[in-house]
Amino acid sequence: MTMDIGVTQSITELQQAEQNFKYAAPEFVAIAIMQLLAARMKVDILLRLKKQSGATPIDP
């Protein structure tokens, strides 16, 4: 899996976690928050790794 695909998939997972939080039943809010935080951290880490690898926005 290339870094770009990983970032794209992680962003999709983050969007899903945001949607899950938005519609979570009260008893599931804490779980939705944890999933949202984990998804956000994953995106942040992958973007940081991509930046460290020297990839630029014009790389395929």
C-alpha positions, 0 to 999 in steps of 0.5 A, a space after each residue: 500500500 502506498 502512503 497516499 492510499 493509506 492517507 486516503 483510507 485513513 481520512 475516509 475512516 476519520 470521516 466515518 468516525 465523525 459520522 458515527 459520533 454525530 449519530 451515536 446514541 447516548 450510551 455509545 458517545 464515549 466509544 464514538 469519541 475514542 474511535 474519533 480520536 484514534 482515527 484523527 491520530 492515525 491521519 496525523 501520524 500518516 501525514 507526518 510520516 509522509 512529510 518526513 519522507 519528503 513527499 510533495 503534493 505533486 508526487 503521484 
